Every structure is written in structure tokens, then in C-alpha cells.
Amino acid sequence: MTWNAWIRQGHRWLAIIFTLTVIANFVTMALGTPPAWVVYSPLLPLFLLLFSGLYMFVLPYFTRT
């Protein structure tokens, strides 16, 4: 598997993880006051999605021949 394929696959899995953490966040907020680690848990996958998404966005501009 190439480097670009790893980035794309990682981006897909990060999107799933991010979605699950946001759902968990909403569920715990509906049940009461959630702990801080639940509230901030979507931030790490979000930042990783940002960097992998930006990489995939600029990749076609740098690989033109």
C-alpha cells in the first residue's frame, strides 16, 4: 500500500471515530452533565482529520506534471 493510500484509509477511519465520539458526546449531554474528557474527546480526531484532509486537498496541486 502506498503512502497516499494509507492517508486516505486513515482519514476514513478517523471520520468514523470522530462520528462516534460526537454521538457519545450528545448522548452523555442528554443524560446530564458530561465529564470534561467526553466533551473534549472529538477534538483529537477532528485535528487529525484536518491535517489529513488538507494533505489530500493539496496533493493534486503538487503532483501535477
TAGI-V953250 format. One record per residue. N is the residue number from 1. RES is the residue in one letter. BURIAL is # if it has 24 or more other ideal C-beta (glycine too) atoms within 12 Angstrom, else .. Layout:
n:N res:RES burial:BURIAL
n:N res:RES burial:BURIAL
//
This chain:
n:1 res:M burial:.
n:2 res:T burial:.
n:3 res:W burial:.
n:4 res:N burial:.
n:5 res:A burial:.
n:6 res:W burial:.
n:7 res:I burial:#
n:8 res:R burial:.
n:9 res:Q burial:.
n:10 res:G burial:.
n:11 res:H burial:#
n:12 res:R burial:.
n:13 res:W burial:.
n:14 res:L burial:#
n:15 res:A burial:.
n:16 res:I burial:.
n:17 res:I burial:.
n:18 res:F burial:#
n:19 res:T burial:.
n:20 res:L burial:.
n:21 res:T burial:#
n:22 res:V burial:.
n:23 res:I burial:.
n:24 res:A burial:.
n:25 res:N burial:#
n:26 res:F burial:.
n:27 res:V burial:.
n:28 res:T burial:.
n:29 res:M burial:.
n:30 res:A burial:.
n:31 res:L burial:.
n:32 res:G burial:.
n:33 res:T burial:.
n:34 res:P burial:.
n:35 res:P burial:.
n:36 res:A burial:.
n:37 res:W burial:.
n:38 res:V burial:.
n:39 res:V burial:.
n:40 res:Y burial:.
n:41 res:S burial:.
n:42 res:P burial:#
n:43 res:L burial:.
n:44 res:L burial:.
n:45 res:P burial:#
n:46 res:L burial:.
n:47 res:F burial:.
n:48 res:L burial:.
n:49 res:L burial:#
n:50 res:L burial:.
n:51 res:F burial:.
n:52 res:S burial:#
n:53 res:G burial:.
n:54 res:L burial:.
n:55 res:Y burial:.
n:56 res:M burial:#
n:57 res:F burial:.
n:58 res:V burial:.
n:59 res:L burial:.
n:60 res:P burial:.
n:61 res:Y burial:.
n:62 res:F burial:.
n:63 res:T burial:.
n:64 res:R burial:.
n:65 res:T burial:.
//
